[in-house]
């Protein structure tokens, strides 16, 4: 089992389609748009835009 340590006020970015975590964390006050991630879930593989 993998233990992920992240800072207290950050949150894992997750795929909005399947909930699979992507390799990014966002801070509590983060704001962004126009940043795209591709889901690593083999059954999903969707690209999505991260908007906060
Ligand atoms: Zn996904």
mmCIF file of the protein (N, C-alpha, C, O) and its ligand, coordinates in Angstrom:
data_MODEL
# 
_entry.id   MODEL 
# 
loop_
_entity.id 
_entity.type 
_entity.pdbx_number_of_molecules 
1 polymer     1 
2 non-polymer 1 
# 
_entity_poly.entity_id                      1 
_entity_poly.type                           'polypeptide(L)' 
_entity_poly.nstd_linkage                   no 
_entity_poly.nstd_monomer                   no 
_entity_poly.pdbx_seq_one_letter_code       
;(UNK)(UNK)(UNK)(UNK)(UNK)(UNK)(UNK)(UNK)(UNK)(UNK)(UNK)(UNK)(UNK)(UNK)(UNK)(UNK)
(UNK)(UNK)(UNK)(UNK)(UNK)(UNK)(UNK)(UNK)(UNK)(UNK)(UNK)(UNK)(UNK)(UNK)(UNK)(UNK)
(UNK)(UNK)(UNK)(UNK)(UNK)(UNK)(UNK)(UNK)(UNK)(UNK)(UNK)(UNK)(UNK)(UNK)(UNK)(UNK)
(UNK)(UNK)(UNK)(UNK)
;
_entity_poly.pdbx_seq_one_letter_code_can   XXXXXXXXXXXXXXXXXXXXXXXXXXXXXXXXXXXXXXXXXXXXXXXXXXXX 
_entity_poly.pdbx_strand_id                 A 
# 
loop_
_entity_poly_seq.entity_id 
_entity_poly_seq.num 
_entity_poly_seq.mon_id 
_entity_poly_seq.hetero 
1 1  UNK n 
1 2  UNK n 
1 3  UNK n 
1 4  UNK n 
1 5  UNK n 
1 6  UNK n 
1 7  UNK n 
1 8  UNK n 
1 9  UNK n 
1 10 UNK n 
1 11 UNK n 
1 12 UNK n 
1 13 UNK n 
1 14 UNK n 
1 15 UNK n 
1 16 UNK n 
1 17 UNK n 
1 18 UNK n 
1 19 UNK n 
1 20 UNK n 
1 21 UNK n 
1 22 UNK n 
1 23 UNK n 
1 24 UNK n 
1 25 UNK n 
1 26 UNK n 
1 27 UNK n 
1 28 UNK n 
1 29 UNK n 
1 30 UNK n 
1 31 UNK n 
1 32 UNK n 
1 33 UNK n 
1 34 UNK n 
1 35 UNK n 
1 36 UNK n 
1 37 UNK n 
1 38 UNK n 
1 39 UNK n 
1 40 UNK n 
1 41 UNK n 
1 42 UNK n 
1 43 UNK n 
1 44 UNK n 
1 45 UNK n 
1 46 UNK n 
1 47 UNK n 
1 48 UNK n 
1 49 UNK n 
1 50 UNK n 
1 51 UNK n 
1 52 UNK n 
# 
loop_
_struct_asym.id 
_struct_asym.entity_id 
A 1 
B 2 
# 
loop_
_chem_comp.id 
_chem_comp.type 
_chem_comp.mon_nstd_flag 
UNK 'L-peptide linking' . 
ZN  non-polymer         . 
# 
_pdbx_entity_nonpoly.entity_id   2 
_pdbx_entity_nonpoly.name        ? 
_pdbx_entity_nonpoly.comp_id     ZN 
# 
_pdbx_nonpoly_scheme.asym_id         B 
_pdbx_nonpoly_scheme.entity_id       2 
_pdbx_nonpoly_scheme.mon_id          ZN 
_pdbx_nonpoly_scheme.ndb_seq_num     1 
_pdbx_nonpoly_scheme.pdb_seq_num     101 
_pdbx_nonpoly_scheme.auth_seq_num    101 
_pdbx_nonpoly_scheme.pdb_mon_id      ZN 
_pdbx_nonpoly_scheme.auth_mon_id     ZN 
_pdbx_nonpoly_scheme.pdb_strand_id   A 
_pdbx_nonpoly_scheme.pdb_ins_code    . 
# 
loop_
_atom_site.group_PDB 
_atom_site.id 
_atom_site.type_symbol 
_atom_site.label_atom_id 
_atom_site.label_alt_id 
_atom_site.label_comp_id 
_atom_site.label_asym_id 
_atom_site.label_entity_id 
_atom_site.label_seq_id 
_atom_site.pdbx_PDB_ins_code 
_atom_site.Cartn_x 
_atom_site.Cartn_y 
_atom_site.Cartn_z 
_atom_site.occupancy 
_atom_site.B_iso_or_equiv 
_atom_site.pdbx_formal_charge 
_atom_site.auth_seq_id 
_atom_site.auth_comp_id 
_atom_site.auth_asym_id 
_atom_site.auth_atom_id 
_atom_site.pdbx_PDB_model_num 
ATOM   1   N  N  . UNK A 1 1  ? 0.835   -1.192 0.000   1.00 0.00 ? 1   UNK A N  1 
ATOM   2   C  CA . UNK A 1 1  ? 0.000   0.000  0.000   1.00 0.00 ? 1   UNK A CA 1 
ATOM   3   C  C  . UNK A 1 1  ? 0.870   1.242  0.000   1.00 0.00 ? 1   UNK A C  1 
ATOM   4   O  O  . UNK A 1 1  ? 1.848   1.344  0.740   1.00 0.00 ? 1   UNK A O  1 
ATOM   5   N  N  . UNK A 1 2  ? 0.495   2.165  -0.834  1.00 0.00 ? 2   UNK A N  1 
ATOM   6   C  CA . UNK A 1 2  ? 1.278   3.380  -0.997  1.00 0.00 ? 2   UNK A CA 1 
ATOM   7   C  C  . UNK A 1 2  ? 0.741   4.486  -0.098  1.00 0.00 ? 2   UNK A C  1 
ATOM   8   O  O  . UNK A 1 2  ? -0.459  4.762  -0.067  1.00 0.00 ? 2   UNK A O  1 
ATOM   9   N  N  . UNK A 1 3  ? 1.640   5.097  0.614   1.00 0.00 ? 3   UNK A N  1 
ATOM   10  C  CA . UNK A 1 3  ? 1.231   6.202  1.474   1.00 0.00 ? 3   UNK A CA 1 
ATOM   11  C  C  . UNK A 1 3  ? 1.645   7.511  0.820   1.00 0.00 ? 3   UNK A C  1 
ATOM   12  O  O  . UNK A 1 3  ? 2.805   7.699  0.454   1.00 0.00 ? 3   UNK A O  1 
ATOM   13  N  N  . UNK A 1 4  ? 0.722   8.373  0.684   1.00 0.00 ? 4   UNK A N  1 
ATOM   14  C  CA . UNK A 1 4  ? 1.004   9.653  0.051   1.00 0.00 ? 4   UNK A CA 1 
ATOM   15  C  C  . UNK A 1 4  ? 1.040   10.743 1.102   1.00 0.00 ? 4   UNK A C  1 
ATOM   16  O  O  . UNK A 1 4  ? 0.086   10.946 1.853   1.00 0.00 ? 4   UNK A O  1 
ATOM   17  N  N  . UNK A 1 5  ? 2.150   11.429 1.135   1.00 0.00 ? 5   UNK A N  1 
ATOM   18  C  CA . UNK A 1 5  ? 2.257   12.537 2.076   1.00 0.00 ? 5   UNK A CA 1 
ATOM   19  C  C  . UNK A 1 5  ? 2.150   13.841 1.305   1.00 0.00 ? 5   UNK A C  1 
ATOM   20  O  O  . UNK A 1 5  ? 2.951   14.120 0.413   1.00 0.00 ? 5   UNK A O  1 
ATOM   21  N  N  . UNK A 1 6  ? 1.192   14.599 1.645   1.00 0.00 ? 6   UNK A N  1 
ATOM   22  C  CA . UNK A 1 6  ? 1.058   15.926 1.042   1.00 0.00 ? 6   UNK A CA 1 
ATOM   23  C  C  . UNK A 1 6  ? 0.885   16.935 2.162   1.00 0.00 ? 6   UNK A C  1 
ATOM   24  O  O  . UNK A 1 6  ? 0.497   16.590 3.278   1.00 0.00 ? 6   UNK A O  1 
ATOM   25  N  N  . UNK A 1 7  ? 1.170   18.151 1.852   1.00 0.00 ? 7   UNK A N  1 
ATOM   26  C  CA . UNK A 1 7  ? 1.020   19.200 2.852   1.00 0.00 ? 7   UNK A CA 1 
ATOM   27  C  C  . UNK A 1 7  ? -0.433  19.299 3.295   1.00 0.00 ? 7   UNK A C  1 
ATOM   28  O  O  . UNK A 1 7  ? -1.354  18.918 2.574   1.00 0.00 ? 7   UNK A O  1 
ATOM   29  N  N  . UNK A 1 8  ? -0.603  19.813 4.481   1.00 0.00 ? 8   UNK A N  1 
ATOM   30  C  CA . UNK A 1 8  ? -1.924  19.847 5.114   1.00 0.00 ? 8   UNK A CA 1 
ATOM   31  C  C  . UNK A 1 8  ? -3.014  20.493 4.263   1.00 0.00 ? 8   UNK A C  1 
ATOM   32  O  O  . UNK A 1 8  ? -4.142  20.005 4.195   1.00 0.00 ? 8   UNK A O  1 
ATOM   33  N  N  . UNK A 1 9  ? -2.657  21.583 3.626   1.00 0.00 ? 9   UNK A N  1 
ATOM   34  C  CA . UNK A 1 9  ? -3.705  22.338 2.937   1.00 0.00 ? 9   UNK A CA 1 
ATOM   35  C  C  . UNK A 1 9  ? -3.656  22.139 1.424   1.00 0.00 ? 9   UNK A C  1 
ATOM   36  O  O  . UNK A 1 9  ? -4.033  23.025 0.656   1.00 0.00 ? 9   UNK A O  1 
ATOM   37  N  N  . UNK A 1 10 ? -3.194  20.983 1.016   1.00 0.00 ? 10  UNK A N  1 
ATOM   38  C  CA . UNK A 1 10 ? -3.274  20.666 -0.400  1.00 0.00 ? 10  UNK A CA 1 
ATOM   39  C  C  . UNK A 1 10 ? -4.202  19.475 -0.609  1.00 0.00 ? 10  UNK A C  1 
ATOM   40  O  O  . UNK A 1 10 ? -4.505  18.718 0.313   1.00 0.00 ? 10  UNK A O  1 
ATOM   41  N  N  . UNK A 1 11 ? -4.625  19.347 -1.818  1.00 0.00 ? 11  UNK A N  1 
ATOM   42  C  CA . UNK A 1 11 ? -5.594  18.315 -2.135  1.00 0.00 ? 11  UNK A CA 1 
ATOM   43  C  C  . UNK A 1 11 ? -5.195  17.689 -3.464  1.00 0.00 ? 11  UNK A C  1 
ATOM   44  O  O  . UNK A 1 11 ? -4.775  18.383 -4.390  1.00 0.00 ? 11  UNK A O  1 
ATOM   45  N  N  . UNK A 1 12 ? -5.327  16.402 -3.543  1.00 0.00 ? 12  UNK A N  1 
ATOM   46  C  CA . UNK A 1 12 ? -5.013  15.721 -4.799  1.00 0.00 ? 12  UNK A CA 1 
ATOM   47  C  C  . UNK A 1 12 ? -5.998  16.134 -5.883  1.00 0.00 ? 12  UNK A C  1 
ATOM   48  O  O  . UNK A 1 12 ? -7.199  16.267 -5.649  1.00 0.00 ? 12  UNK A O  1 
ATOM   49  N  N  . UNK A 1 13 ? -5.450  16.331 -7.068  1.00 0.00 ? 13  UNK A N  1 
ATOM   50  C  CA . UNK A 1 13 ? -6.326  16.590 -8.206  1.00 0.00 ? 13  UNK A CA 1 
ATOM   51  C  C  . UNK A 1 13 ? -6.832  15.251 -8.715  1.00 0.00 ? 13  UNK A C  1 
ATOM   52  O  O  . UNK A 1 13 ? -6.066  14.305 -8.898  1.00 0.00 ? 13  UNK A O  1 
ATOM   53  N  N  . UNK A 1 14 ? -8.124  15.192 -8.936  1.00 0.00 ? 14  UNK A N  1 
ATOM   54  C  CA . UNK A 1 14 ? -8.714  13.931 -9.379  1.00 0.00 ? 14  UNK A CA 1 
ATOM   55  C  C  . UNK A 1 14 ? -9.455  14.111 -10.693 1.00 0.00 ? 14  UNK A C  1 
ATOM   56  O  O  . UNK A 1 14 ? -9.973  15.183 -11.006 1.00 0.00 ? 14  UNK A O  1 
ATOM   57  N  N  . UNK A 1 15 ? -9.484  13.042 -11.433 1.00 0.00 ? 15  UNK A N  1 
ATOM   58  C  CA . UNK A 1 15 ? -10.248 13.029 -12.673 1.00 0.00 ? 15  UNK A CA 1 
ATOM   59  C  C  . UNK A 1 15 ? -11.732 13.220 -12.368 1.00 0.00 ? 15  UNK A C  1 
ATOM   60  O  O  . UNK A 1 15 ? -12.282 12.503 -11.532 1.00 0.00 ? 15  UNK A O  1 
ATOM   61  N  N  . UNK A 1 16 ? -12.384 14.166 -13.024 1.00 0.00 ? 16  UNK A N  1 
ATOM   62  C  CA . UNK A 1 16 ? -13.803 14.391 -12.744 1.00 0.00 ? 16  UNK A CA 1 
ATOM   63  C  C  . UNK A 1 16 ? -14.697 13.281 -13.295 1.00 0.00 ? 16  UNK A C  1 
ATOM   64  O  O  . UNK A 1 16 ? -15.869 13.194 -12.928 1.00 0.00 ? 16  UNK A O  1 
ATOM   65  N  N  . UNK A 1 17 ? -14.167 12.448 -14.153 1.00 0.00 ? 17  UNK A N  1 
ATOM   66  C  CA . UNK A 1 17 ? -14.980 11.382 -14.749 1.00 0.00 ? 17  UNK A CA 1 
ATOM   67  C  C  . UNK A 1 17 ? -14.996 10.132 -13.901 1.00 0.00 ? 17  UNK A C  1 
ATOM   68  O  O  . UNK A 1 17 ? -16.045 9.520  -13.700 1.00 0.00 ? 17  UNK A O  1 
ATOM   69  N  N  . UNK A 1 18 ? -13.806 9.744  -13.393 1.00 0.00 ? 18  UNK A N  1 
ATOM   70  C  CA . UNK A 1 18 ? -13.726 8.473  -12.677 1.00 0.00 ? 18  UNK A CA 1 
ATOM   71  C  C  . UNK A 1 18 ? -13.185 8.621  -11.261 1.00 0.00 ? 18  UNK A C  1 
ATOM   72  O  O  . UNK A 1 18 ? -13.249 7.668  -10.484 1.00 0.00 ? 18  UNK A O  1 
ATOM   73  N  N  . UNK A 1 19 ? -12.648 9.798  -10.901 1.00 0.00 ? 19  UNK A N  1 
ATOM   74  C  CA . UNK A 1 19 ? -12.143 9.988  -9.558  1.00 0.00 ? 19  UNK A CA 1 
ATOM   75  C  C  . UNK A 1 19 ? -10.723 9.516  -9.360  1.00 0.00 ? 19  UNK A C  1 
ATOM   76  O  O  . UNK A 1 19 ? -10.210 9.551  -8.242  1.00 0.00 ? 19  UNK A O  1 
ATOM   77  N  N  . UNK A 1 20 ? -10.074 9.073  -10.428 1.00 0.00 ? 20  UNK A N  1 
ATOM   78  C  CA . UNK A 1 20 ? -8.693  8.608  -10.349 1.00 0.00 ? 20  UNK A CA 1 
ATOM   79  C  C  . UNK A 1 20 ? -7.768  9.799  -10.091 1.00 0.00 ? 20  UNK A C  1 
ATOM   80  O  O  . UNK A 1 20 ? -7.881  10.816 -10.774 1.00 0.00 ? 20  UNK A O  1 
ATOM   81  N  N  . UNK A 1 21 ? -6.859  9.696  -9.126  1.00 0.00 ? 21  UNK A N  1 
ATOM   82  C  CA . UNK A 1 21 ? -5.974  10.827 -8.857  1.00 0.00 ? 21  UNK A CA 1 
ATOM   83  C  C  . UNK A 1 21 ? -4.935  11.007 -9.956  1.00 0.00 ? 21  UNK A C  1 
ATOM   84  O  O  . UNK A 1 21 ? -4.358  10.031 -10.435 1.00 0.00 ? 21  UNK A O  1 
ATOM   85  N  N  . UNK A 1 22 ? -4.701  12.236 -10.348 1.00 0.00 ? 22  UNK A N  1 
ATOM   86  C  CA . UNK A 1 22 ? -3.629  12.523 -11.295 1.00 0.00 ? 22  UNK A CA 1 
ATOM   87  C  C  . UNK A 1 22 ? -2.419  13.020 -10.520 1.00 0.00 ? 22  UNK A C  1 
ATOM   88  O  O  . UNK A 1 22 ? -2.516  13.341 -9.336  1.00 0.00 ? 22  UNK A O  1 
ATOM   89  N  N  . UNK A 1 23 ? -1.300  13.079 -11.186 1.00 0.00 ? 23  UNK A N  1 
ATOM   90  C  CA . UNK A 1 23 ? -0.038  13.380 -10.519 1.00 0.00 ? 23  UNK A CA 1 
ATOM   91  C  C  . UNK A 1 23 ? 0.098   14.880 -10.281 1.00 0.00 ? 23  UNK A C  1 
ATOM   92  O  O  . UNK A 1 23 ? 1.002   15.518 -10.820 1.00 0.00 ? 23  UNK A O  1 
ATOM   93  N  N  . UNK A 1 24 ? -0.784  15.431 -9.489  1.00 0.00 ? 24  UNK A N  1 
ATOM   94  C  CA . UNK A 1 24 ? -0.742  16.851 -9.193  1.00 0.00 ? 24  UNK A CA 1 
ATOM   95  C  C  . UNK A 1 24 ? -1.505  17.095 -7.904  1.00 0.00 ? 24  UNK A C  1 
ATOM   96  O  O  . UNK A 1 24 ? -2.450  16.378 -7.575  1.00 0.00 ? 24  UNK A O  1 
ATOM   97  N  N  . UNK A 1 25 ? -1.082  18.104 -7.192  1.00 0.00 ? 25  UNK A N  1 
ATOM   98  C  CA . UNK A 1 25 ? -1.826  18.538 -6.017  1.00 0.00 ? 25  UNK A CA 1 
ATOM   99  C  C  . UNK A 1 25 ? -2.138  20.015 -6.184  1.00 0.00 ? 25  UNK A C  1 
ATOM   100 O  O  . UNK A 1 25 ? -1.413  20.763 -6.840  1.00 0.00 ? 25  UNK A O  1 
ATOM   101 N  N  . UNK A 1 26 ? -3.220  20.397 -5.580  1.00 0.00 ? 26  UNK A N  1 
ATOM   102 C  CA . UNK A 1 26 ? -3.563  21.812 -5.628  1.00 0.00 ? 26  UNK A CA 1 
ATOM   103 C  C  . UNK A 1 26 ? -3.613  22.367 -4.218  1.00 0.00 ? 26  UNK A C  1 
ATOM   104 O  O  . UNK A 1 26 ? -4.069  21.704 -3.287  1.00 0.00 ? 26  UNK A O  1 
ATOM   105 N  N  . UNK A 1 27 ? -3.139  23.585 -4.079  1.00 0.00 ? 27  UNK A N  1 
ATOM   106 C  CA . UNK A 1 27 ? -3.188  24.251 -2.792  1.00 0.00 ? 27  UNK A CA 1 
ATOM   107 C  C  . UNK A 1 27 ? -4.580  24.780 -2.523  1.00 0.00 ? 27  UNK A C  1 
ATOM   108 O  O  . UNK A 1 27 ? -5.416  24.867 -3.423  1.00 0.00 ? 27  UNK A O  1 
ATOM   109 N  N  . UNK A 1 28 ? -4.811  25.126 -1.292  1.00 0.00 ? 28  UNK A N  1 
ATOM   110 C  CA . UNK A 1 28 ? -6.129  25.572 -0.888  1.00 0.00 ? 28  UNK A CA 1 
ATOM   111 C  C  . UNK A 1 28 ? -6.567  26.842 -1.625  1.00 0.00 ? 28  UNK A C  1 
ATOM   112 O  O  . UNK A 1 28 ? -7.742  27.015 -1.948  1.00 0.00 ? 28  UNK A O  1 
ATOM   113 N  N  . UNK A 1 29 ? -5.606  27.717 -1.879  1.00 0.00 ? 29  UNK A N  1 
ATOM   114 C  CA . UNK A 1 29 ? -5.928  28.987 -2.529  1.00 0.00 ? 29  UNK A CA 1 
ATOM   115 C  C  . UNK A 1 29 ? -5.646  28.962 -4.025  1.00 0.00 ? 29  UNK A C  1 
ATOM   116 O  O  . UNK A 1 29 ? -5.626  30.010 -4.670  1.00 0.00 ? 29  UNK A O  1 
ATOM   117 N  N  . UNK A 1 30 ? -5.432  27.790 -4.575  1.00 0.00 ? 30  UNK A N  1 
ATOM   118 C  CA . UNK A 1 30 ? -5.064  27.697 -5.983  1.00 0.00 ? 30  UNK A CA 1 
ATOM   119 C  C  . UNK A 1 30 ? -6.203  28.144 -6.885  1.00 0.00 ? 30  UNK A C  1 
ATOM   120 O  O  . UNK A 1 30 ? -7.381  27.903 -6.621  1.00 0.00 ? 30  UNK A O  1 
ATOM   121 N  N  . UNK A 1 31 ? -5.800  28.800 -7.948  1.00 0.00 ? 31  UNK A N  1 
ATOM   122 C  CA . UNK A 1 31 ? -6.763  29.155 -8.976  1.00 0.00 ? 31  UNK A CA 1 
ATOM   123 C  C  . UNK A 1 31 ? -6.101  28.938 -10.319 1.00 0.00 ? 31  UNK A C  1 
ATOM   124 O  O  . UNK A 1 31 ? -4.968  29.369 -10.537 1.00 0.00 ? 31  UNK A O  1 
ATOM   125 N  N  . UNK A 1 32 ? -6.786  28.288 -11.199 1.00 0.00 ? 32  UNK A N  1 
ATOM   126 C  CA . UNK A 1 32 ? -6.205  28.104 -12.511 1.00 0.00 ? 32  UNK A CA 1 
ATOM   127 C  C  . UNK A 1 32 ? -7.274  27.766 -13.526 1.00 0.00 ? 32  UNK A C  1 
ATOM   128 O  O  . UNK A 1 32 ? -8.386  27.357 -13.191 1.00 0.00 ? 32  UNK A O  1 
ATOM   129 N  N  . UNK A 1 33 ? -6.903  27.949 -14.762 1.00 0.00 ? 33  UNK A N  1 
ATOM   130 C  CA . UNK A 1 33 ? -7.715  27.445 -15.858 1.00 0.00 ? 33  UNK A CA 1 
ATOM   131 C  C  . UNK A 1 33 ? -6.804  27.255 -17.045 1.00 0.00 ? 33  UNK A C  1 
ATOM   132 O  O  . UNK A 1 33 ? -5.716  27.828 -17.098 1.00 0.00 ? 33  UNK A O  1 
ATOM   133 N  N  . UNK A 1 34 ? -7.234  26.471 -17.979 1.00 0.00 ? 34  UNK A N  1 
ATOM   134 C  CA . UNK A 1 34 ? -6.436  26.221 -19.165 1.00 0.00 ? 34  UNK A CA 1 
ATOM   135 C  C  . UNK A 1 34 ? -5.317  25.221 -18.940 1.00 0.00 ? 34  UNK A C  1 
ATOM   136 O  O  . UNK A 1 34 ? -4.416  25.115 -19.772 1.00 0.00 ? 34  UNK A O  1 
ATOM   137 N  N  . UNK A 1 35 ? -5.351  24.485 -17.838 1.00 0.00 ? 35  UNK A N  1 
ATOM   138 C  CA . UNK A 1 35 ? -4.372  23.429 -17.600 1.00 0.00 ? 35  UNK A CA 1 
ATOM   139 C  C  . UNK A 1 35 ? -5.070  22.093 -17.781 1.00 0.00 ? 35  UNK A C  1 
ATOM   140 O  O  . UNK A 1 35 ? -6.106  21.832 -17.169 1.00 0.00 ? 35  UNK A O  1 
ATOM   141 N  N  . UNK A 1 36 ? -4.493  21.254 -18.625 1.00 0.00 ? 36  UNK A N  1 
ATOM   142 C  CA . UNK A 1 36 ? -5.143  19.999 -18.963 1.00 0.00 ? 36  UNK A CA 1 
ATOM   143 C  C  . UNK A 1 36 ? -4.362  18.822 -18.403 1.00 0.00 ? 36  UNK A C  1 
ATOM   144 O  O  . UNK A 1 36 ? -3.131  18.806 -18.399 1.00 0.00 ? 36  UNK A O  1 
ATOM   145 N  N  . UNK A 1 37 ? -5.096  17.863 -17.942 1.00 0.00 ? 37  UNK A N  1 
ATOM   146 C  CA . UNK A 1 37 ? -4.509  16.614 -17.498 1.00 0.00 ? 37  UNK A CA 1 
ATOM   147 C  C  . UNK A 1 37 ? -5.119  15.470 -18.277 1.00 0.00 ? 37  UNK A C  1 
ATOM   148 O  O  . UNK A 1 37 ? -6.241  15.552 -18.777 1.00 0.00 ? 37  UNK A O  1 
ATOM   149 N  N  . UNK A 1 38 ? -4.349  14.406 -18.364 1.00 0.00 ? 38  UNK A N  1 
ATOM   150 C  CA . UNK A 1 38 ? -4.890  13.201 -18.968 1.00 0.00 ? 38  UNK A CA 1 
ATOM   151 C  C  . UNK A 1 38 ? -4.986  12.141 -17.888 1.00 0.00 ? 38  UNK A C  1 
ATOM   152 O  O  . UNK A 1 38 ? -4.024  11.887 -17.163 1.00 0.00 ? 38  UNK A O  1 
ATOM   153 N  N  . UNK A 1 39 ? -6.135  11.534 -17.790 1.00 0.00 ? 39  UNK A N  1 
ATOM   154 C  CA . UNK A 1 39 ? -6.371  10.528 -16.761 1.00 0.00 ? 39  UNK A CA 1 
ATOM   155 C  C  . UNK A 1 39 ? -5.502  9.301  -17.008 1.00 0.00 ? 39  UNK A C  1 
ATOM   156 O  O  . UNK A 1 39 ? -5.377  8.831  -18.139 1.00 0.00 ? 39  UNK A O  1 
ATOM   157 N  N  . UNK A 1 40 ? -4.905  8.790  -15.937 1.00 0.00 ? 40  UNK A N  1 
ATOM   158 C  CA . UNK A 1 40 ? -4.019  7.634  -16.055 1.00 0.00 ? 40  UNK A CA 1 
ATOM   159 C  C  . UNK A 1 40 ? -4.782  6.316  -15.915 1.00 0.00 ? 40  UNK A C  1 
ATOM   160 O  O  . UNK A 1 40 ? -4.216  5.238  -16.098 1.00 0.00 ? 40  UNK A O  1 
ATOM   161 N  N  . UNK A 1 41 ? -6.027  6.413  -15.601 1.00 0.00 ? 41  UNK A N  1 
ATOM   162 C  CA . UNK A 1 41 ? -6.853  5.211  -15.495 1.00 0.00 ? 41  UNK A CA 1 
ATOM   163 C  C  . UNK A 1 41 ? -7.020  4.594  -16.885 1.00 0.00 ? 41  UNK A C  1 
ATOM   164 O  O  . UNK A 1 41 ? -7.495  5.253  -17.810 1.00 0.00 ? 41  UNK A O  1 
ATOM   165 N  N  . UNK A 1 42 ? -6.630  3.335  -17.023 1.00 0.00 ? 42  UNK A N  1 
ATOM   166 C  CA . UNK A 1 42 ? -6.666  2.690  -18.337 1.00 0.00 ? 42  UNK A CA 1 
ATOM   167 C  C  . UNK A 1 42 ? -8.071  2.627  -18.916 1.00 0.00 ? 42  UNK A C  1 
ATOM   168 O  O  . UNK A 1 42 ? -8.252  2.649  -20.133 1.00 0.00 ? 42  UNK A O  1 
ATOM   169 N  N  . UNK A 1 43 ? -9.048  2.549  -18.048 1.00 0.00 ? 43  UNK A N  1 
ATOM   170 C  CA . UNK A 1 43 ? -10.425 2.440  -18.515 1.00 0.00 ? 43  UNK A CA 1 
ATOM   171 C  C  . UNK A 1 43 ? -11.067 3.796  -18.779 1.00 0.00 ? 43  UNK A C  1 
ATOM   172 O  O  . UNK A 1 43 ? -12.214 3.870  -19.219 1.00 0.00 ? 43  UNK A O  1 
ATOM   173 N  N  . UNK A 1 44 ? -10.329 4.861  -18.513 1.00 0.00 ? 44  UNK A N  1 
ATOM   174 C  CA . UNK A 1 44 ? -10.905 6.204  -18.645 1.00 0.00 ? 44  UNK A CA 1 
ATOM   175 C  C  . UNK A 1 44 ? -10.151 7.008  -19.701 1.00 0.00 ? 44  UNK A C  1 
ATOM   176 O  O  . UNK A 1 44 ? -10.692 7.314  -20.764 1.00 0.00 ? 44  UNK A O  1 
ATOM   177 N  N  . UNK A 1 45 ? -8.905  7.345  -19.402 1.00 0.00 ? 45  UNK A N  1 
ATOM   178 C  CA . UNK A 1 45 ? -8.011  8.015  -20.354 1.00 0.00 ? 45  UNK A CA 1 
ATOM   179 C  C  . UNK A 1 45 ? -8.548  9.326  -20.917 1.00 0.00 ? 45  UNK A C  1 
ATOM   180 O  O  . UNK A 1 45 ? -8.116  9.782  -21.975 1.00 0.00 ? 45  UNK A O  1 
ATOM   181 N  N  . UNK A 1 46 ? -9.472  9.914  -20.216 1.00 0.00 ? 46  UNK A N  1 
ATOM   182 C  CA . UNK A 1 46 ? -10.013 11.177 -20.706 1.00 0.00 ? 46  UNK A CA 1 
ATOM   183 C  C  . UNK A 1 46 ? -9.079  12.338 -20.380 1.00 0.00 ? 46  UNK A C  1 
ATOM   184 O  O  . UNK A 1 46 ? -8.361  12.322 -19.381 1.00 0.00 ? 46  UNK A O  1 
ATOM   185 N  N  . UNK A 1 47 ? -9.110  13.329 -21.237 1.00 0.00 ? 47  UNK A N  1 
ATOM   186 C  CA . UNK A 1 47 ? -8.421  14.570 -20.922 1.00 0.00 ? 47  UNK A CA 1 
ATOM   187 C  C  . UNK A 1 47 ? -9.420  15.527 -20.331 1.00 0.00 ? 47  UNK A C  1 
ATOM   188 O  O  . UNK A 1 47 ? -10.559 15.622 -20.786 1.00 0.00 ? 47  UNK A O  1 
ATOM   189 N  N  . UNK A 1 48 ? -8.988  16.229 -19.322 1.00 0.00 ? 48  UNK A N  1 
ATOM   190 C  CA . UNK A 1 48 ? -9.898  17.195 -18.706 1.00 0.00 ? 48  UNK A CA 1 
ATOM   191 C  C  . UNK A 1 48 ? -9.144  18.450 -18.346 1.00 0.00 ? 48  UNK A C  1 
ATOM   192 O  O  . UNK A 1 48 ? -7.935  18.424 -18.116 1.00 0.00 ? 48  UNK A O  1 
ATOM   193 N  N  . UNK A 1 49 ? -9.866  19.539 -18.299 1.00 0.00 ? 49  UNK A N  1 
ATOM   194 C  CA . UNK A 1 49 ? -9.273  20.812 -17.943 1.00 0.00 ? 49  UNK A CA 1 
ATOM   195 C  C  . UNK A 1 49 ? -9.448  21.030 -16.453 1.00 0.00 ? 49  UNK A C  1 
ATOM   196 O  O  . UNK A 1 49 ? -10.531 20.831 -15.903 1.00 0.00 ? 49  UNK A O  1 
ATOM   197 N  N  . UNK A 1 50 ? -8.376  21.438 -15.814 1.00 0.00 ? 50  UNK A N  1 
ATOM   198 C  CA . UNK A 1 50 ? -8.450  21.730 -14.390 1.00 0.00 ? 50  UNK A CA 1 
ATOM   199 C  C  . UNK A 1 50 ? -8.880  23.177 -14.211 1.00 0.00 ? 50  UNK A C  1 
ATOM   200 O  O  . UNK A 1 50 ? -8.160  24.106 -14.576 1.00 0.00 ? 50  UNK A O  1 
ATOM   201 N  N  . UNK A 1 51 ? -10.037 23.343 -13.657 1.00 0.00 ? 51  UNK A N  1 
ATOM   202 C  CA . UNK A 1 51 ? -10.530 24.688 -13.362 1.00 0.00 ? 51  UNK A CA 1 
ATOM   203 C  C  . UNK A 1 51 ? -10.819 24.778 -11.880 1.00 0.00 ? 51  UNK A C  1 
ATOM   204 O  O  . UNK A 1 51 ? -11.523 23.941 -11.315 1.00 0.00 ? 51  UNK A O  1 
ATOM   205 N  N  . UNK A 1 52 ? -10.278 25.782 -11.273 1.00 0.00 ? 52  UNK A N  1 
ATOM   206 C  CA . UNK A 1 52 ? -10.532 25.973 -9.851  1.00 0.00 ? 52  UNK A CA 1 
ATOM   207 C  C  . UNK A 1 52 ? -11.132 27.357 -9.650  1.00 0.00 ? 52  UNK A C  1 
ATOM   208 O  O  . UNK A 1 52 ? -11.432 27.742 -8.520  1.00 0.00 ? 52  UNK A O  1 
HETATM 209 ZN ZN . ZN  B 2 .  ? -10.561 9.275  -15.370 1.00 0.00 ? 101 ZN  A ZN 1 
# 
